[in-house]
Amino acid sequence: MKTDLHRAFTLIELLVVIAIIAILAAMMLPALARAKDSARGSQCLSQMRQIGLAVRLYADDHEDQFPRSQHSAFAHGQLPWGRAIAPQLGRTEQTWSNLLSGVYHCPADRRTQPWSYGQNVYFELNPDSDDYVGSPQTWRRVASIPHPVTTVLQAEMSGDPNNLSETADHFMAQFWVTVQDACDVAAVRHKGRSNYNFVDGHAAGREPRQTFDPAKQLDLWNPLLAP
């Protein structure tokens, strides 16, 4: 008697196969999600490195001075940092807005507006301004920063998810007194961490309390206090 090598699967066998595939898919989904999150975090970090390098190149062309943010740029007849460093990122003043959907936007940022990154406003304060808190010294030049490796230049912004027209591009870190005051930093975008640019040009992931924690007298935003 010949054996039927082409016997069809029964309905029960098909259901068992489908169930096994579903179980394997369910087991793989968390791993795939983690891999996707990790890739987004890596891309964000790479973008911040590009921005940090662009700031240093800008400073090289502008007497070692940092670009200003919207906080003070217009009052001094300058462009805010997002537009000011556009040439260093391969764009012009006319096409700089293309960066808002590219290097200025973290892939893990669910908002469509505004950009994902903000600059530390300490680098554009004047000792006689009403919003300056601390030493009368100014920090306009890169060379004036005592500890560039540990001083925060830029970080990821959380913003208001209900206000998609928000366009702030800076952190008013000089007013922070408690950890809660630093709520503008995107604290949980990358598994409880946020990406930061530092004055020396390197970028790294940090937990918010690793950059600002008054209880431990830690403040990496203030150039005078960064260790």
C-alpha positions as CSV (number, residue, x, y, z in Angstrom):
1,M,0.0,0.0,0.0
2,K,1.3,3.4,-0.9
3,T,1.7,6.1,1.8
4,D,-0.1,9.4,1.1
5,L,2.7,11.9,1.4
6,H,0.4,14.8,0.6
7,R,-2.1,14.4,3.5
8,A,-3.7,17.7,4.3
9,F,-3.6,19.3,7.8
10,T,-6.6,18.9,9.9
11,L,-8.4,21.9,11.3
12,I,-7.1,21.2,14.8
13,E,-3.5,21.0,13.6
14,L,-3.9,24.3,11.8
15,L,-5.3,25.9,14.9
16,V,-2.4,24.6,16.9
17,V,0.1,26.0,14.4
18,I,-1.6,29.4,14.5
19,A,-1.7,29.4,18.3
20,I,2.1,28.6,18.4
21,I,2.8,31.4,16.0
22,A,0.7,33.8,18.0
23,I,2.5,32.8,21.2
24,L,5.9,33.3,19.6
25,A,4.9,36.7,18.2
26,A,3.7,37.8,21.6
27,M,7.0,36.7,23.1
28,M,8.9,38.7,20.5
29,L,7.0,41.9,20.6
30,P,8.6,43.3,23.8
31,A,12.0,42.6,22.5
32,L,11.2,44.3,19.2
33,A,9.8,47.3,21.1
34,R,12.9,47.5,23.2
35,A,15.1,47.4,20.1
36,K,13.0,50.1,18.4
37,D,13.3,52.3,21.5
38,S,17.0,51.8,21.6
39,A,17.3,52.7,18.0
40,R,15.4,55.9,18.6
41,G,17.6,56.8,21.5
42,S,20.7,56.2,19.5
43,Q,19.4,58.4,16.6
44,C,18.5,61.1,19.1
45,L,22.0,61.0,20.6
46,S,23.5,61.2,17.2
47,Q,21.4,64.2,16.3
48,M,22.4,66.0,19.5
49,R,26.1,65.4,18.7
50,Q,25.5,67.0,15.3
51,I,23.9,70.0,17.0
52,G,26.7,70.3,19.6
53,L,29.3,70.2,16.9
54,A,27.4,72.9,14.9
55,V,27.4,75.1,18.0
56,R,31.2,74.7,18.4
57,L,31.7,75.5,14.7
58,Y,29.4,78.6,15.1
59,A,31.5,79.7,18.0
60,D,34.7,79.3,16.0
61,D,33.3,81.8,13.4
62,H,31.8,84.2,16.0
63,E,34.7,85.1,18.3
64,D,34.1,82.0,20.5
65,Q,30.6,83.2,21.5
66,F,27.6,80.9,21.9
67,P,24.5,81.4,19.7
68,R,21.6,82.9,21.6
69,S,18.1,81.4,22.0
70,Q,14.8,83.1,21.5
71,H,15.2,84.4,25.1
72,S,17.6,87.2,24.0
73,A,18.6,86.8,20.3
74,F,16.1,89.3,18.9
75,A,16.9,91.9,21.5
76,H,20.6,91.7,20.4
77,G,19.8,91.6,16.7
78,Q,20.9,88.0,16.3
79,L,19.2,84.8,15.1
80,P,18.1,82.2,17.6
81,W,20.4,79.2,17.8
82,G,18.1,76.9,15.7
83,R,18.5,79.3,12.8
84,A,22.0,80.6,13.6
85,I,23.7,77.1,13.3
86,A,21.7,76.1,10.2
87,P,24.7,76.7,7.9
88,Q,26.8,74.4,10.0
89,L,24.2,71.7,9.5
90,G,24.0,72.2,5.7
91,R,21.0,74.5,5.6
92,T,20.5,78.2,4.8
93,E,18.5,80.8,6.7
94,Q,15.7,80.2,4.2
95,T,15.7,76.4,4.5
96,W,16.5,76.1,8.2
97,S,13.0,75.1,9.1
98,N,13.6,71.7,7.3
99,L,15.7,70.8,10.4
100,L,12.5,70.8,12.5
101,S,11.4,67.6,11.0
102,G,15.0,66.2,10.9
103,V,17.9,66.8,13.2
104,Y,15.9,69.1,15.6
105,H,13.3,66.5,16.3
106,C,13.9,63.4,18.4
107,P,12.3,60.3,16.8
108,A,10.9,59.3,20.2
109,D,9.2,62.7,20.6
110,R,5.5,62.0,19.9
111,R,4.8,65.7,19.4
112,T,4.8,67.1,15.9
113,Q,5.7,70.6,17.2
114,P,7.9,72.2,18.3
115,W,11.5,71.0,18.1
116,S,12.7,68.5,20.7
117,Y,15.8,70.3,22.0
118,G,16.4,73.5,24.0
119,Q,19.5,75.4,25.0
120,N,20.7,76.3,28.5
121,V,19.9,80.0,28.9
122,Y,22.9,80.6,31.3
123,F,25.1,81.3,28.2
124,E,23.3,84.5,27.3
125,L,22.5,86.2,30.6
126,N,23.9,89.6,31.5
127,P,24.8,90.4,35.1
128,D,22.5,93.5,35.1
129,S,19.4,91.6,33.8
130,D,16.4,91.0,35.9
131,D,16.5,87.2,35.3
132,Y,20.1,86.6,36.2
133,V,20.6,84.6,39.4
134,G,24.0,83.9,40.8
135,S,27.5,85.3,40.1
136,P,27.8,88.6,38.2
137,Q,30.1,86.8,35.8
138,T,28.8,86.1,32.3
139,W,29.3,83.0,30.2
140,R,29.1,84.2,26.6
141,R,32.3,82.6,25.4
142,V,33.1,78.9,25.2
143,A,36.5,79.5,26.7
144,S,34.9,81.1,29.8
145,I,33.3,77.9,30.9
146,P,35.3,76.5,33.8
147,H,34.3,72.9,33.3
148,P,33.0,72.3,29.7
149,V,32.9,68.5,30.1
150,T,30.3,68.7,32.8
151,T,28.3,71.8,32.0
152,V,25.0,71.2,30.1
153,L,24.7,73.1,26.9
154,Q,21.4,71.6,25.6
155,A,18.9,69.0,26.5
156,E,15.7,67.4,25.4
157,M,12.5,69.4,26.0
158,S,9.3,67.9,27.2
159,G,7.1,70.9,26.3
160,D,3.4,70.9,26.6
161,P,1.8,68.0,24.6
162,N,-1.5,69.9,24.6
163,N,0.1,73.0,23.0
164,L,1.6,72.0,19.7
165,S,2.2,75.6,18.7
166,E,4.7,76.1,21.5
167,T,8.0,77.2,20.2
168,A,10.3,77.7,23.2
169,D,13.9,76.7,22.4
170,H,15.6,77.2,25.8
171,F,15.6,76.3,29.4
172,M,15.3,79.0,32.1
173,A,17.6,77.0,34.4
174,Q,18.7,80.0,36.4
175,F,15.3,80.0,38.1
176,W,15.3,76.3,39.1
177,V,15.2,75.8,42.9
178,T,13.6,72.3,43.2
179,V,13.7,69.2,41.0
180,Q,10.2,69.9,40.0
181,D,11.3,73.2,38.5
182,A,13.2,71.3,35.8
183,C,10.0,69.8,34.5
184,D,10.7,71.2,31.0
185,V,13.4,68.5,30.6
186,A,12.1,65.4,28.8
187,A,12.7,63.0,31.7
188,V,11.3,59.7,30.5
189,R,11.7,59.8,26.7
190,H,14.5,57.2,26.7
191,K,13.7,54.7,29.4
192,G,13.8,57.2,32.3
193,R,16.8,59.1,30.8
194,S,17.2,62.1,28.6
195,N,20.0,63.0,26.1
196,Y,22.2,66.0,26.8
197,N,24.8,68.1,25.0
198,F,27.7,69.4,27.0
199,V,29.9,72.4,26.3
200,D,32.9,70.4,25.3
201,G,30.9,68.9,22.4
202,H,30.0,65.4,23.7
203,A,26.5,64.1,24.1
204,A,25.3,61.6,26.7
205,G,22.2,60.1,28.2
206,R,21.5,61.1,31.8
207,E,18.8,60.8,34.4
208,P,17.4,64.3,35.3
209,R,18.7,64.0,38.8
210,Q,22.2,63.4,37.5
211,T,22.3,67.0,36.2
212,F,20.2,68.8,38.7
213,D,19.5,67.8,42.3
214,P,19.5,70.6,44.8
215,A,19.4,68.1,47.7
216,K,22.8,67.0,46.6
217,Q,24.0,70.5,45.7
218,L,24.3,69.3,42.1
219,D,23.7,71.7,39.3
220,L,25.4,71.0,35.9
221,W,23.4,73.8,34.3
222,N,25.1,76.6,36.1
223,P,28.6,77.0,34.8
224,L,29.7,78.3,38.1
225,L,28.6,75.2,40.0
226,A,29.3,72.3,37.5
227,P,32.1,70.3,39.0
